[in-house]
């Protein structure tokens, strides 16, 4: 059974969950393992681990560069699942994998779902797989107890929000702005209305990602959503030789979590 449902239920009416992203094998396997654990220890409620792909169409320059470096460091889907397995021995918090459908399809849907669950993953995030094409993956993940996360954006029509909600479990990934991942100076003024529209058509927890890069923005989004996803800002810090867990601690505190 996925750990996401109980976590969101436990935090309901208290605060938003902090979902911290890192690229597996960036800058190398040992560092990515230690940094992932450090971010969980610093207050992240969930760790989202990117399985690097050569054509990461959703990602901006920072995560694209980290994916390229991770591939050069030897990252493979099986290698990242091995990393997940070692992290699982040290934490009970939810672990997610984010990757692109080509990798999962070539691995084999049922085989990937089974191996991911055996490693200790709770959910799979596949940004280039539209909700109307998620059935094969979802059907492979349900028996394995693996949640599938679907995406909605400010331009998603109500009927497609309902379709995404039906295809998803765990939570809906609400894209805060249009365009690739990357840090932004402010949160979109359209976010409150966007999330209100999504809640009218879905009962799933809503986690907001893309562009969130500061504790202030985390707090702002956390007042509206059930989860806050932070990626590029943390990856950039690691690329610059700084410890991203310091920003995680600030964000957790801003959300009312671990201090």
C-alpha positions, 0 to 999 in steps of 0.5 A: 500500500502506498504511503501517500494516502496516509501521509496526506490524511495525517497532514489534512487540516494541518499543513501542506506536505513538502515534496523535494525533488532530486535527480538520481545519480546527480552528481553521482550515486553516492552523493544523490543517496546522501543528499536525498536522505539529508533532505528527508531528515531536514523536513521534506515529507516526500522525496521525488527522485528523477530517473534521468532520460536523454530527452526530458521535455518537461524540464528546464535547463537546471534539471536537464543539465543534472540529467545529462550529468547523471547519465554520464555518471552511469544512471539507469532505471535499475540503478535508480531503483537500487538507490531507492531500495537503499533509501527505503531501509533508512526512511518510512517517508513516501518515495516517488520516481519521476521519469518519462514513458519511454523508459518505463515502456521499454523496461516493461510496464508490469515488470517496472511496477513490480520492481518499483514496489519491491524497491520501496517506491510509493508512486510514479510520476510520468509527465509526458503520458497524457491522462487519456493514455494512462490506462495501461500503466495504471492497470500495471501499477494497481496490483503492485500497489503503486500510485500513478500521478497525473498532471493538470495545468491552468489550461486544462478543461474541466472534463480533462481534469475529471479524466486526469483525476480518474486516471490518478491516485496519490495526488494530482500534480498541478502545474503552477505555470505554463512552460518547463521547470525552473525557478520563478520570482513569484507565484502566479496570480492565477493559482488560487482560481486554478486550484479552486477549479481543480477541486470542483472536479477532483477529490484527490490531494493537490500538489503544486509544482514548477517555479517554487524556489523560496520559503516565502513562495512555499508558504504562499502555495502551502496555504492553497494546496495539499502539497508543494513540490520543489525541484530546480532550486534544490538541484541548482544548489547541489550543482553549485556545491551547496547543501540543498537541505538548508533550503528544505529546512527553511521551506519546511519551517515556512509550511509549519513543519520540522524546524 
